[in-house]
Amino acid sequence: MKLDILVFSAHPDDAELSCSGTIMRHLGLGYKIGMIDLTRGEMGTRGNPELRMHEAAAASKIMGIQIRENLAFADCFFTKDKQHLLSVIEKIRKYKPELVICNAEVDRHIDHGKAADLLNDACFLSGLRKIETFSEGNQQEPWRPKQVYYSIQDRLCKPDVVVDITPYFDRKMECIFAFSSQFFNLGSDEPITPISSPEFIQHLKGRSLEFGRQIGVTYGEGFTVKRNIGVKNLFDLI
C-alpha cells in the first residue's frame, strides 16, 4: 500500500508524545498514514518489550492507525551503518510516502537524534537507483520522500511549522495514557522516571498550548525541517 505519510520513531510512544495529534488530523483529512518503530524500547526503565508492543497496539487503535511495524533495532545501541540504513530504505520504498515524520534532531534521549540522522540519510539514499533493495524477492524501485519533518519532543526548540491539533488533543492524551507502564499511574510501583510524574503530563499540555498560541489556536504540535518548505500560495501558510 502506498502511504501519504510514514512516521518513524526510535521507540514505541515517541510518536504518541510528539505528533499523534498531527497524525490524527491528517487521517481525518483522508490521508493514508503508517508508523514504524525502530526499536522495541527494551532498555526502558519501566515495563518490558512485550507490554510496550501491547500498549503500542492500543495507541494505534485510538489513533486509527492500521499499519504499524517494528524493525527491532537494538534500543540505545543501533547505529547509522549500511545494515540499518538498508532496513529503513526497504520500508520507504515499500510504502512510498510523500512525507516522512521522525524524531527530533536533538533531544534528551540519544536515540532520538540518532534516529533523526538515520532517517535523514535513508530518505536521501532511498532515491538512488544503484542502491538495491528487495521485498518478497522482488527488486524495489527507488523512492525519495518530498519532505522530512522532525518532531519536537522533550527539548524545546523553535518550530518551522506548527500544526493545529485542537480537535484531537484529548485523543492525543488517550494515546499517551495507552502506555500506562511509561507515564503517570498512581497504582504503579515501578521506579520514577523523568516522564512518569504528573508534572510531565502538565508539561505536555503546556507545550501544546504554547505551540497553539503561536498560531492562534488552542493546541499545536511543532516540527522542524532541514529543507525549506515551498508553497504556491502564501495563504496556504495562514
mmCIF file of the C-alpha atoms, coordinates in Angstrom:
data_MODEL
# 
_entry.id   MODEL 
# 
loop_
_atom_site.group_PDB 
_atom_site.id 
_atom_site.type_symbol 
_atom_site.label_atom_id 
_atom_site.label_alt_id 
_atom_site.label_comp_id 
_atom_site.label_asym_id 
_atom_site.label_entity_id 
_atom_site.label_seq_id 
_atom_site.pdbx_PDB_ins_code 
_atom_site.Cartn_x 
_atom_site.Cartn_y 
_atom_site.Cartn_z 
_atom_site.occupancy 
_atom_site.B_iso_or_equiv 
_atom_site.pdbx_formal_charge 
_atom_site.auth_seq_id 
_atom_site.auth_comp_id 
_atom_site.auth_asym_id 
_atom_site.auth_atom_id 
_atom_site.pdbx_PDB_model_num 
ATOM 1   C CA . MET A 1 1   ? 0.000  0.000   0.000  1.00 0.00 ? 1   MET A CA 1 
ATOM 2   C CA . LYS A 1 2   ? 1.281  3.439   -0.900 1.00 0.00 ? 2   LYS A CA 1 
ATOM 3   C CA . LEU A 1 3   ? 1.139  5.832   2.029  1.00 0.00 ? 3   LEU A CA 1 
ATOM 4   C CA . ASP A 1 4   ? 0.970  9.607   2.114  1.00 0.00 ? 4   ASP A CA 1 
ATOM 5   C CA . ILE A 1 5   ? 2.863  9.900   5.409  1.00 0.00 ? 5   ILE A CA 1 
ATOM 6   C CA . LEU A 1 6   ? 5.215  7.411   7.076  1.00 0.00 ? 6   LEU A CA 1 
ATOM 7   C CA . VAL A 1 7   ? 6.099  8.079   10.717 1.00 0.00 ? 7   VAL A CA 1 
ATOM 8   C CA . PHE A 1 8   ? 9.344  6.632   12.084 1.00 0.00 ? 8   PHE A CA 1 
ATOM 9   C CA . SER A 1 9   ? 10.067 6.608   15.830 1.00 0.00 ? 9   SER A CA 1 
ATOM 10  C CA . ALA A 1 10  ? 13.055 5.431   17.815 1.00 0.00 ? 10  ALA A CA 1 
ATOM 11  C CA . HIS A 1 11  ? 10.743 3.933   20.459 1.00 0.00 ? 11  HIS A CA 1 
ATOM 12  C CA . PRO A 1 12  ? 7.103  2.976   20.819 1.00 0.00 ? 12  PRO A CA 1 
ATOM 13  C CA . ASP A 1 13  ? 5.466  6.031   22.472 1.00 0.00 ? 13  ASP A CA 1 
ATOM 14  C CA . ASP A 1 14  ? 7.701  8.663   20.779 1.00 0.00 ? 14  ASP A CA 1 
ATOM 15  C CA . ALA A 1 15  ? 5.158  9.434   18.060 1.00 0.00 ? 15  ALA A CA 1 
ATOM 16  C CA . GLU A 1 16  ? 2.290  9.460   20.542 1.00 0.00 ? 16  GLU A CA 1 
ATOM 17  C CA . LEU A 1 17  ? 4.130  12.064  22.604 1.00 0.00 ? 17  LEU A CA 1 
ATOM 18  C CA . SER A 1 18  ? 5.301  14.289  19.791 1.00 0.00 ? 18  SER A CA 1 
ATOM 19  C CA . CYS A 1 19  ? 2.992  14.056  16.784 1.00 0.00 ? 19  CYS A CA 1 
ATOM 20  C CA . SER A 1 20  ? -0.096 11.902  17.412 1.00 0.00 ? 20  SER A CA 1 
ATOM 21  C CA . GLY A 1 21  ? -2.347 14.950  17.064 1.00 0.00 ? 21  GLY A CA 1 
ATOM 22  C CA . THR A 1 22  ? -0.865 15.655  13.636 1.00 0.00 ? 22  THR A CA 1 
ATOM 23  C CA . ILE A 1 23  ? -1.295 12.017  12.653 1.00 0.00 ? 23  ILE A CA 1 
ATOM 24  C CA . MET A 1 24  ? -4.974 12.043  13.613 1.00 0.00 ? 24  MET A CA 1 
ATOM 25  C CA . ARG A 1 25  ? -5.604 15.404  11.926 1.00 0.00 ? 25  ARG A CA 1 
ATOM 26  C CA . HIS A 1 26  ? -4.252 14.060  8.629  1.00 0.00 ? 26  HIS A CA 1 
ATOM 27  C CA . LEU A 1 27  ? -6.084 10.767  8.977  1.00 0.00 ? 27  LEU A CA 1 
ATOM 28  C CA . GLY A 1 28  ? -9.224 12.853  9.396  1.00 0.00 ? 28  GLY A CA 1 
ATOM 29  C CA . LEU A 1 29  ? -8.398 14.619  6.127  1.00 0.00 ? 29  LEU A CA 1 
ATOM 30  C CA . GLY A 1 30  ? -8.290 11.260  4.343  1.00 0.00 ? 30  GLY A CA 1 
ATOM 31  C CA . TYR A 1 31  ? -4.536 10.735  4.098  1.00 0.00 ? 31  TYR A CA 1 
ATOM 32  C CA . LYS A 1 32  ? -3.056 7.245   4.404  1.00 0.00 ? 32  LYS A CA 1 
ATOM 33  C CA . ILE A 1 33  ? -0.541 7.018   7.254  1.00 0.00 ? 33  ILE A CA 1 
ATOM 34  C CA . GLY A 1 34  ? 1.642  4.246   8.655  1.00 0.00 ? 34  GLY A CA 1 
ATOM 35  C CA . MET A 1 35  ? 4.045  4.033   11.577 1.00 0.00 ? 35  MET A CA 1 
ATOM 36  C CA . ILE A 1 36  ? 7.347  2.208   12.029 1.00 0.00 ? 36  ILE A CA 1 
ATOM 37  C CA . ASP A 1 37  ? 9.054  1.935   15.413 1.00 0.00 ? 37  ASP A CA 1 
ATOM 38  C CA . LEU A 1 38  ? 12.785 1.320   15.131 1.00 0.00 ? 38  LEU A CA 1 
ATOM 39  C CA . THR A 1 39  ? 13.209 -0.452  18.495 1.00 0.00 ? 39  THR A CA 1 
ATOM 40  C CA . ARG A 1 40  ? 11.023 -2.295  20.984 1.00 0.00 ? 40  ARG A CA 1 
ATOM 41  C CA . GLY A 1 41  ? 12.039 0.050   23.795 1.00 0.00 ? 41  GLY A CA 1 
ATOM 42  C CA . GLU A 1 42  ? 13.632 -2.829  25.668 1.00 0.00 ? 42  GLU A CA 1 
ATOM 43  C CA . MET A 1 43  ? 16.045 -0.594  27.591 1.00 0.00 ? 43  MET A CA 1 
ATOM 44  C CA . GLY A 1 44  ? 13.251 1.465   29.125 1.00 0.00 ? 44  GLY A CA 1 
ATOM 45  C CA . THR A 1 45  ? 13.264 1.630   32.932 1.00 0.00 ? 45  THR A CA 1 
ATOM 46  C CA . ARG A 1 46  ? 9.583  0.731   33.261 1.00 0.00 ? 46  ARG A CA 1 
ATOM 47  C CA . GLY A 1 47  ? 7.669  -2.133  31.697 1.00 0.00 ? 47  GLY A CA 1 
ATOM 48  C CA . ASN A 1 48  ? 9.052  -4.610  29.180 1.00 0.00 ? 48  ASN A CA 1 
ATOM 49  C CA . PRO A 1 49  ? 9.090  -5.004  25.377 1.00 0.00 ? 49  PRO A CA 1 
ATOM 50  C CA . GLU A 1 50  ? 6.055  -7.290  25.277 1.00 0.00 ? 50  GLU A CA 1 
ATOM 51  C CA . LEU A 1 51  ? 3.994  -4.803  27.263 1.00 0.00 ? 51  LEU A CA 1 
ATOM 52  C CA . ARG A 1 52  ? 5.217  -1.933  25.103 1.00 0.00 ? 52  ARG A CA 1 
ATOM 53  C CA . MET A 1 53  ? 4.023  -3.777  21.982 1.00 0.00 ? 53  MET A CA 1 
ATOM 54  C CA . HIS A 1 54  ? 0.605  -4.258  23.572 1.00 0.00 ? 54  HIS A CA 1 
ATOM 55  C CA . GLU A 1 55  ? 0.473  -0.583  24.523 1.00 0.00 ? 55  GLU A CA 1 
ATOM 56  C CA . ALA A 1 56  ? 1.546  0.484   21.023 1.00 0.00 ? 56  ALA A CA 1 
ATOM 57  C CA . ALA A 1 57  ? -1.281 -1.563  19.530 1.00 0.00 ? 57  ALA A CA 1 
ATOM 58  C CA . ALA A 1 58  ? -3.774 0.098   21.879 1.00 0.00 ? 58  ALA A CA 1 
ATOM 59  C CA . ALA A 1 59  ? -2.472 3.567   20.984 1.00 0.00 ? 59  ALA A CA 1 
ATOM 60  C CA . SER A 1 60  ? -2.649 2.737   17.261 1.00 0.00 ? 60  SER A CA 1 
ATOM 61  C CA . LYS A 1 61  ? -6.290 1.747   17.655 1.00 0.00 ? 61  LYS A CA 1 
ATOM 62  C CA . ILE A 1 62  ? -7.083 5.072   19.342 1.00 0.00 ? 62  ILE A CA 1 
ATOM 63  C CA . MET A 1 63  ? -5.355 6.973   16.534 1.00 0.00 ? 63  MET A CA 1 
ATOM 64  C CA . GLY A 1 64  ? -6.928 4.864   13.799 1.00 0.00 ? 64  GLY A CA 1 
ATOM 65  C CA . ILE A 1 65  ? -3.586 3.577   12.506 1.00 0.00 ? 65  ILE A CA 1 
ATOM 66  C CA . GLN A 1 66  ? -3.804 0.220   10.746 1.00 0.00 ? 66  GLN A CA 1 
ATOM 67  C CA . ILE A 1 67  ? -0.215 -0.112  9.537  1.00 0.00 ? 67  ILE A CA 1 
ATOM 68  C CA . ARG A 1 68  ? 2.419  -0.219  12.282 1.00 0.00 ? 68  ARG A CA 1 
ATOM 69  C CA . GLU A 1 69  ? 5.647  -2.195  12.126 1.00 0.00 ? 69  GLU A CA 1 
ATOM 70  C CA . ASN A 1 70  ? 8.659  -2.615  14.374 1.00 0.00 ? 70  ASN A CA 1 
ATOM 71  C CA . LEU A 1 71  ? 12.182 -3.092  12.979 1.00 0.00 ? 71  LEU A CA 1 
ATOM 72  C CA . ALA A 1 72  ? 13.507 -4.465  16.308 1.00 0.00 ? 72  ALA A CA 1 
ATOM 73  C CA . PHE A 1 73  ? 16.735 -2.461  16.187 1.00 0.00 ? 73  PHE A CA 1 
ATOM 74  C CA . ALA A 1 74  ? 18.749 -2.618  19.428 1.00 0.00 ? 74  ALA A CA 1 
ATOM 75  C CA . ASP A 1 75  ? 17.391 0.012   21.797 1.00 0.00 ? 75  ASP A CA 1 
ATOM 76  C CA . CYS A 1 76  ? 20.184 2.508   22.681 1.00 0.00 ? 76  CYS A CA 1 
ATOM 77  C CA . PHE A 1 77  ? 22.708 0.661   20.521 1.00 0.00 ? 77  PHE A CA 1 
ATOM 78  C CA . PHE A 1 78  ? 21.502 0.947   16.917 1.00 0.00 ? 78  PHE A CA 1 
ATOM 79  C CA . THR A 1 79  ? 23.855 2.838   14.631 1.00 0.00 ? 79  THR A CA 1 
ATOM 80  C CA . LYS A 1 80  ? 23.844 4.526   11.235 1.00 0.00 ? 80  LYS A CA 1 
ATOM 81  C CA . ASP A 1 81  ? 25.546 1.752   9.285  1.00 0.00 ? 81  ASP A CA 1 
ATOM 82  C CA . LYS A 1 82  ? 24.744 0.051   5.986  1.00 0.00 ? 82  LYS A CA 1 
ATOM 83  C CA . GLN A 1 83  ? 22.559 -2.647  7.531  1.00 0.00 ? 83  GLN A CA 1 
ATOM 84  C CA . HIS A 1 84  ? 20.340 -0.215  9.439  1.00 0.00 ? 84  HIS A CA 1 
ATOM 85  C CA . LEU A 1 85  ? 20.130 2.205   6.522  1.00 0.00 ? 85  LEU A CA 1 
ATOM 86  C CA . LEU A 1 86  ? 19.062 -0.549  4.124  1.00 0.00 ? 86  LEU A CA 1 
ATOM 87  C CA . SER A 1 87  ? 16.397 -1.759  6.556  1.00 0.00 ? 87  SER A CA 1 
ATOM 88  C CA . VAL A 1 88  ? 14.878 1.723   6.655  1.00 0.00 ? 88  VAL A CA 1 
ATOM 89  C CA . ILE A 1 89  ? 15.248 2.222   2.892  1.00 0.00 ? 89  ILE A CA 1 
ATOM 90  C CA . GLU A 1 90  ? 13.302 -1.008  2.303  1.00 0.00 ? 90  GLU A CA 1 
ATOM 91  C CA . LYS A 1 91  ? 10.365 0.413   4.276  1.00 0.00 ? 91  LYS A CA 1 
ATOM 92  C CA . ILE A 1 92  ? 10.496 3.770   2.499  1.00 0.00 ? 92  ILE A CA 1 
ATOM 93  C CA . ARG A 1 93  ? 10.470 2.028   -0.875 1.00 0.00 ? 93  ARG A CA 1 
ATOM 94  C CA . LYS A 1 94  ? 7.741  -0.367  0.257  1.00 0.00 ? 94  LYS A CA 1 
ATOM 95  C CA . TYR A 1 95  ? 5.303  2.368   1.286  1.00 0.00 ? 95  TYR A CA 1 
ATOM 96  C CA . LYS A 1 96  ? 6.475  5.226   -0.983 1.00 0.00 ? 96  LYS A CA 1 
ATOM 97  C CA . PRO A 1 97  ? 5.452  8.068   1.361  1.00 0.00 ? 97  PRO A CA 1 
ATOM 98  C CA . GLU A 1 98  ? 5.266  11.638  0.149  1.00 0.00 ? 98  GLU A CA 1 
ATOM 99  C CA . LEU A 1 99  ? 6.226  12.834  3.636  1.00 0.00 ? 99  LEU A CA 1 
ATOM 100 C CA . VAL A 1 100 ? 8.237  11.305  6.469  1.00 0.00 ? 100 VAL A CA 1 
ATOM 101 C CA . ILE A 1 101 ? 7.935  12.323  10.119 1.00 0.00 ? 101 ILE A CA 1 
ATOM 102 C CA . CYS A 1 102 ? 10.656 11.258  12.554 1.00 0.00 ? 102 CYS A CA 1 
ATOM 103 C CA . ASN A 1 103 ? 12.210 12.098  15.914 1.00 0.00 ? 103 ASN A CA 1 
ATOM 104 C CA . ALA A 1 104 ? 13.700 15.422  16.933 1.00 0.00 ? 104 ALA A CA 1 
ATOM 105 C CA . GLU A 1 105 ? 17.181 16.201  15.633 1.00 0.00 ? 105 GLU A CA 1 
ATOM 106 C CA . VAL A 1 106 ? 18.409 16.992  19.169 1.00 0.00 ? 106 VAL A CA 1 
ATOM 107 C CA . ASP A 1 107 ? 16.702 15.638  22.279 1.00 0.00 ? 107 ASP A CA 1 
ATOM 108 C CA . ARG A 1 108 ? 17.208 14.317  25.813 1.00 0.00 ? 108 ARG A CA 1 
ATOM 109 C CA . HIS A 1 109 ? 17.307 10.671  24.742 1.00 0.00 ? 109 HIS A CA 1 
ATOM 110 C CA . ILE A 1 110 ? 20.282 9.984   22.492 1.00 0.00 ? 110 ILE A CA 1 
ATOM 111 C CA . ASP A 1 111 ? 18.270 7.570   20.338 1.00 0.00 ? 111 ASP A CA 1 
ATOM 112 C CA . HIS A 1 112 ? 16.044 10.389  19.123 1.00 0.00 ? 112 HIS A CA 1 
ATOM 113 C CA . GLY A 1 113 ? 18.849 12.331  17.479 1.00 0.00 ? 113 GLY A CA 1 
ATOM 114 C CA . LYS A 1 114 ? 20.361 9.123   16.126 1.00 0.00 ? 114 LYS A CA 1 
ATOM 115 C CA . ALA A 1 115 ? 17.020 8.140   14.608 1.00 0.00 ? 115 ALA A CA 1 
ATOM 116 C CA . ALA A 1 116 ? 16.606 11.570  13.006 1.00 0.00 ? 116 ALA A CA 1 
ATOM 117 C CA . ASP A 1 117 ? 20.084 11.357  11.476 1.00 0.00 ? 117 ASP A CA 1 
ATOM 118 C CA . LEU A 1 118 ? 19.435 7.816   10.253 1.00 0.00 ? 118 LEU A CA 1 
ATOM 119 C CA . LEU A 1 119 ? 16.142 8.848   8.636  1.00 0.00 ? 119 LEU A CA 1 
ATOM 120 C CA . ASN A 1 120 ? 17.643 11.922  7.015  1.00 0.00 ? 120 ASN A CA 1 
ATOM 121 C CA . ASP A 1 121 ? 20.254 9.812   5.239  1.00 0.00 ? 121 ASP A CA 1 
ATOM 122 C CA . ALA A 1 122 ? 17.915 6.909   4.464  1.00 0.00 ? 122 ALA A CA 1 
ATOM 123 C CA . CYS A 1 123 ? 15.372 9.208   2.795  1.00 0.00 ? 123 CYS A CA 1 
ATOM 124 C CA . PHE A 1 124 ? 18.101 10.583  0.520  1.00 0.00 ? 124 PHE A CA 1 
ATOM 125 C CA . LEU A 1 125 ? 19.695 7.220   -0.247 1.00 0.00 ? 125 LEU A CA 1 
ATOM 126 C CA . SER A 1 126 ? 16.311 5.665   -0.977 1.00 0.00 ? 126 SER A CA 1 
ATOM 127 C CA . GLY A 1 127 ? 16.173 7.777   -4.130 1.00 0.00 ? 127 GLY A CA 1 
ATOM 128 C CA . LEU A 1 128 ? 19.415 6.388   -5.571 1.00 0.00 ? 128 LEU A CA 1 
ATOM 129 C CA . ARG A 1 129 ? 18.692 3.717   -8.183 1.00 0.00 ? 129 ARG A CA 1 
ATOM 130 C CA . LYS A 1 130 ? 22.073 1.977   -7.800 1.00 0.00 ? 130 LYS A CA 1 
ATOM 131 C CA . ILE A 1 131 ? 21.272 1.065   -4.191 1.00 0.00 ? 131 ILE A CA 1 
ATOM 132 C CA . GLU A 1 132 ? 19.461 -2.250  -4.499 1.00 0.00 ? 132 GLU A CA 1 
ATOM 133 C CA . THR A 1 133 ? 16.860 -3.471  -2.031 1.00 0.00 ? 133 THR A CA 1 
ATOM 134 C CA . PHE A 1 134 ? 14.386 -6.313  -2.288 1.00 0.00 ? 134 PHE A CA 1 
ATOM 135 C CA . SER A 1 135 ? 10.922 -7.065  -0.938 1.00 0.00 ? 135 SER A CA 1 
ATOM 136 C CA . GLU A 1 136 ? 9.457  -10.569 -1.163 1.00 0.00 ? 136 GLU A CA 1 
ATOM 137 C CA . GLY A 1 137 ? 12.129 -11.456 -3.701 1.00 0.00 ? 137 GLY A CA 1 
ATOM 138 C CA . ASN A 1 138 ? 11.397 -8.505  -5.978 1.00 0.00 ? 138 ASN A CA 1 
ATOM 139 C CA . GLN A 1 139 ? 13.779 -5.618  -6.517 1.00 0.00 ? 139 GLN A CA 1 
ATOM 140 C CA . GLN A 1 140 ? 12.352 -2.357  -5.223 1.00 0.00 ? 140 GLN A CA 1 
ATOM 141 C CA . GLU A 1 141 ? 12.171 0.853   -7.205 1.00 0.00 ? 141 GLU A CA 1 
ATOM 142 C CA . PRO A 1 142 ? 13.941 3.949   -5.842 1.00 0.00 ? 142 PRO A CA 1 
ATOM 143 C CA . TRP A 1 143 ? 11.759 6.410   -3.935 1.00 0.00 ? 143 TRP A CA 1 
ATOM 144 C CA . ARG A 1 144 ? 12.565 9.671   -2.183 1.00 0.00 ? 144 ARG A CA 1 
ATOM 145 C CA . PRO A 1 145 ? 10.035 11.439  0.071  1.00 0.00 ? 145 PRO A CA 1 
ATOM 146 C CA . LYS A 1 146 ? 9.370  15.083  -0.754 1.00 0.00 ? 146 LYS A CA 1 
ATOM 147 C CA . GLN A 1 147 ? 10.000 16.309  2.806  1.00 0.00 ? 147 GLN A CA 1 
ATOM 148 C CA . VAL A 1 148 ? 11.166 15.081  6.216  1.00 0.00 ? 148 VAL A CA 1 
ATOM 149 C CA . TYR A 1 149 ? 9.582  16.656  9.284  1.00 0.00 ? 149 TYR A CA 1 
ATOM 150 C CA . TYR A 1 150 ? 11.377 16.383  12.632 1.00 0.00 ? 150 TYR A CA 1 
ATOM 151 C CA . SER A 1 151 ? 9.042  16.351  15.609 1.00 0.00 ? 151 SER A CA 1 
ATOM 152 C CA . ILE A 1 152 ? 9.703  18.280  18.812 1.00 0.00 ? 152 ILE A CA 1 
ATOM 153 C CA . GLN A 1 153 ? 9.553  16.072  21.890 1.00 0.00 ? 153 GLN A CA 1 
ATOM 154 C CA . ASP A 1 154 ? 11.480 16.745  25.115 1.00 0.00 ? 154 ASP A CA 1 
ATOM 155 C CA . ARG A 1 155 ? 13.842 19.609  24.280 1.00 0.00 ? 155 ARG A CA 1 
ATOM 156 C CA . LEU A 1 156 ? 12.129 22.824  23.260 1.00 0.00 ? 156 LEU A CA 1 
ATOM 157 C CA . CYS A 1 157 ? 13.248 24.415  20.016 1.00 0.00 ? 157 CYS A CA 1 
ATOM 158 C CA . LYS A 1 158 ? 11.757 26.922  17.593 1.00 0.00 ? 158 LYS A CA 1 
ATOM 159 C CA . PRO A 1 159 ? 9.432  25.119  15.172 1.00 0.00 ? 159 PRO A CA 1 
ATOM 160 C CA . ASP A 1 160 ? 9.482  25.783  11.444 1.00 0.00 ? 160 ASP A CA 1 
ATOM 161 C CA . VAL A 1 161 ? 5.838  24.767  11.196 1.00 0.00 ? 161 VAL A CA 1 
ATOM 162 C CA . VAL A 1 162 ? 3.060  24.239  13.746 1.00 0.00 ? 162 VAL A CA 1 
ATOM 163 C CA . VAL A 1 163 ? 0.019  22.040  13.131 1.00 0.00 ? 163 VAL A CA 1 
ATOM 164 C CA . ASP A 1 164 ? -3.311 22.864  14.782 1.00 0.00 ? 164 ASP A CA 1 
ATOM 165 C CA . ILE A 1 165 ? -4.296 19.741  16.768 1.00 0.00 ? 165 ILE A CA 1 
ATOM 166 C CA . THR A 1 166 ? -7.024 21.352  18.871 1.00 0.00 ? 166 THR A CA 1 
ATOM 167 C CA . PRO A 1 167 ? -9.830 18.943  17.849 1.00 0.00 ? 167 PRO A CA 1 
ATOM 168 C CA . TYR A 1 168 ? -7.557 15.969  18.555 1.00 0.00 ? 168 TYR A CA 1 
ATOM 169 C CA . PHE A 1 169 ? -5.827 16.950  21.780 1.00 0.00 ? 169 PHE A CA 1 
ATOM 170 C CA . ASP A 1 170 ? -7.997 14.840  24.080 1.00 0.00 ? 170 ASP A CA 1 
ATOM 171 C CA . ARG A 1 171 ? -7.397 11.770  21.909 1.00 0.00 ? 171 ARG A CA 1 
ATOM 172 C CA . LYS A 1 172 ? -3.686 12.576  21.870 1.00 0.00 ? 172 LYS A CA 1 
ATOM 173 C CA . MET A 1 173 ? -3.714 12.291  25.646 1.00 0.00 ? 173 MET A CA 1 
ATOM 174 C CA . GLU A 1 174 ? -5.619 8.996   25.374 1.00 0.00 ? 174 GLU A CA 1 
ATOM 175 C CA . CYS A 1 175 ? -2.862 7.703   23.077 1.00 0.00 ? 175 CYS A CA 1 
ATOM 176 C CA . ILE A 1 176 ? -0.215 8.708   25.588 1.00 0.00 ? 176 ILE A CA 1 
ATOM 177 C CA . PHE A 1 177 ? -2.034 7.110   28.508 1.00 0.00 ? 177 PHE A CA 1 
ATOM 178 C CA . ALA A 1 178 ? -2.341 3.902   26.492 1.00 0.00 ? 178 ALA A CA 1 
ATOM 179 C CA . PHE A 1 179 ? 1.316  3.499   27.511 1.00 0.00 ? 179 PHE A CA 1 
ATOM 180 C CA . SER A 1 180 ? 0.282  3.052   31.126 1.00 0.00 ? 180 SER A CA 1 
ATOM 181 C CA . SER A 1 181 ? 3.624  1.483   32.055 1.00 0.00 ? 181 SER A CA 1 
ATOM 182 C CA . GLN A 1 182 ? 5.539  4.583   30.993 1.00 0.00 ? 182 GLN A CA 1 
ATOM 183 C CA . PHE A 1 183 ? 3.552  7.550   32.237 1.00 0.00 ? 183 PHE A CA 1 
ATOM 184 C CA . PHE A 1 184 ? 1.888  8.650   35.444 1.00 0.00 ? 184 PHE A CA 1 
ATOM 185 C CA . ASN A 1 185 ? -0.011 5.797   37.044 1.00 0.00 ? 185 ASN A CA 1 
ATOM 186 C CA . LEU A 1 186 ? -0.924 6.193   40.702 1.00 0.00 ? 186 LEU A CA 1 
ATOM 187 C CA . GLY A 1 187 ? -1.058 2.433   41.209 1.00 0.00 ? 187 GLY A CA 1 
ATOM 188 C CA . SER A 1 188 ? 2.367  1.675   39.719 1.00 0.00 ? 188 SER A CA 1 
ATOM 189 C CA . ASP A 1 189 ? 5.197  0.513   41.978 1.00 0.00 ? 189 ASP A CA 1 
ATOM 190 C CA . GLU A 1 190 ? 7.871  0.830   39.262 1.00 0.00 ? 190 GLU A CA 1 
ATOM 191 C CA . PRO A 1 191 ? 10.764 3.333   39.500 1.00 0.00 ? 191 PRO A CA 1 
ATOM 192 C CA . ILE A 1 192 ? 10.057 7.005   38.911 1.00 0.00 ? 192 ILE A CA 1 
ATOM 193 C CA . THR A 1 193 ? 11.436 8.329   35.634 1.00 0.00 ? 193 THR A CA 1 
ATOM 194 C CA . PRO A 1 194 ? 11.562 11.820  34.070 1.00 0.00 ? 194 PRO A CA 1 
ATOM 195 C CA . ILE A 1 195 ? 8.346  11.060  32.136 1.00 0.00 ? 195 ILE A CA 1 
ATOM 196 C CA . SER A 1 196 ? 6.324  9.190   34.777 1.00 0.00 ? 196 SER A CA 1 
ATOM 197 C CA . SER A 1 197 ? 5.456  12.108  37.068 1.00 0.00 ? 197 SER A CA 1 
ATOM 198 C CA . PRO A 1 198 ? 2.174  14.047  36.969 1.00 0.00 ? 198 PRO A CA 1 
ATOM 199 C CA . GLU A 1 199 ? 4.246  17.186  36.319 1.00 0.00 ? 199 GLU A CA 1 
ATOM 200 C CA . PHE A 1 200 ? 5.389  15.712  32.998 1.00 0.00 ? 200 PHE A CA 1 
ATOM 201 C CA . ILE A 1 201 ? 1.783  15.440  31.854 1.00 0.00 ? 201 ILE A CA 1 
ATOM 202 C CA . GLN A 1 202 ? 1.301  19.112  32.682 1.00 0.00 ? 202 GLN A CA 1 
ATOM 203 C CA . HIS A 1 203 ? 4.455  19.859  30.697 1.00 0.00 ? 203 HIS A CA 1 
ATOM 204 C CA . LEU A 1 204 ? 2.961  18.121  27.660 1.00 0.00 ? 204 LEU A CA 1 
ATOM 205 C CA . LYS A 1 205 ? -0.206 20.160  27.887 1.00 0.00 ? 205 LYS A CA 1 
ATOM 206 C CA . GLY A 1 206 ? 1.774  23.368  28.371 1.00 0.00 ? 206 GLY A CA 1 
ATOM 207 C CA . ARG A 1 207 ? 3.941  22.638  25.329 1.00 0.00 ? 207 ARG A CA 1 
ATOM 208 C CA . SER A 1 208 ? 0.874  22.059  23.166 1.00 0.00 ? 208 SER A CA 1 
ATOM 209 C CA . LEU A 1 209 ? -0.748 25.218  24.499 1.00 0.00 ? 209 LEU A CA 1 
ATOM 210 C CA . GLU A 1 210 ? 2.378  27.250  23.752 1.00 0.00 ? 210 GLU A CA 1 
ATOM 211 C CA . PHE A 1 211 ? 2.652  25.980  20.179 1.00 0.00 ? 211 PHE A CA 1 
ATOM 212 C CA . GLY A 1 212 ? -1.076 26.536  19.695 1.00 0.00 ? 212 GLY A CA 1 
ATOM 213 C CA . ARG A 1 213 ? -0.830 30.099  20.965 1.00 0.00 ? 213 ARG A CA 1 
ATOM 214 C CA . GLN A 1 214 ? 1.886  30.835  18.392 1.00 0.00 ? 214 GLN A CA 1 
ATOM 215 C CA . ILE A 1 215 ? -0.587 30.199  15.559 1.00 0.00 ? 215 ILE A CA 1 
ATOM 216 C CA . GLY A 1 216 ? -3.748 31.499  17.215 1.00 0.00 ? 216 GLY A CA 1 
ATOM 217 C CA . VAL A 1 217 ? -5.345 28.172  18.188 1.00 0.00 ? 217 VAL A CA 1 
ATOM 218 C CA . THR A 1 218 ? -5.611 26.259  21.451 1.00 0.00 ? 218 THR A CA 1 
ATOM 219 C CA . TYR A 1 219 ? -3.271 23.294  20.912 1.00 0.00 ? 219 TYR A CA 1 
ATOM 220 C CA . GLY A 1 220 ? -0.466 22.707  18.420 1.00 0.00 ? 220 GLY A CA 1 
ATOM 221 C CA . GLU A 1 221 ? 2.420  20.386  17.570 1.00 0.00 ? 221 GLU A CA 1 
ATOM 222 C CA . GLY A 1 222 ? 5.679  21.774  16.210 1.00 0.00 ? 222 GLY A CA 1 
ATOM 223 C CA . PHE A 1 223 ? 8.111  20.428  13.623 1.00 0.00 ? 223 PHE A CA 1 
ATOM 224 C CA . THR A 1 224 ? 11.457 21.459  12.192 1.00 0.00 ? 224 THR A CA 1 
ATOM 225 C CA . VAL A 1 225 ? 12.805 20.863  8.684  1.00 0.00 ? 225 VAL A CA 1 
ATOM 226 C CA . LYS A 1 226 ? 16.208 20.841  7.018  1.00 0.00 ? 226 LYS A CA 1 
ATOM 227 C CA . ARG A 1 227 ? 14.895 21.786  3.575  1.00 0.00 ? 227 ARG A CA 1 
ATOM 228 C CA . ASN A 1 228 ? 12.822 24.932  3.077  1.00 0.00 ? 228 ASN A CA 1 
ATOM 229 C CA . ILE A 1 229 ? 9.076  24.480  2.812  1.00 0.00 ? 229 ILE A CA 1 
ATOM 230 C CA . GLY A 1 230 ? 7.758  25.646  -0.544 1.00 0.00 ? 230 GLY A CA 1 
ATOM 231 C CA . VAL A 1 231 ? 4.211  26.746  -1.335 1.00 0.00 ? 231 VAL A CA 1 
ATOM 232 C CA . LYS A 1 232 ? 2.430  28.022  -4.423 1.00 0.00 ? 232 LYS A CA 1 
ATOM 233 C CA . ASN A 1 233 ? 0.181  30.338  -2.415 1.00 0.00 ? 233 ASN A CA 1 
ATOM 234 C CA . LEU A 1 234 ? 1.106  32.377  0.681  1.00 0.00 ? 234 LEU A CA 1 
ATOM 235 C CA . PHE A 1 235 ? -2.407 31.834  2.009  1.00 0.00 ? 235 PHE A CA 1 
ATOM 236 C CA . ASP A 1 236 ? -1.552 28.144  2.481  1.00 0.00 ? 236 ASP A CA 1 
ATOM 237 C CA . LEU A 1 237 ? 0.641  29.311  5.381  1.00 0.00 ? 237 LEU A CA 1 
ATOM 238 C CA . ILE A 1 238 ? -2.089 31.102  7.338  1.00 0.00 ? 238 ILE A CA 1 
# 
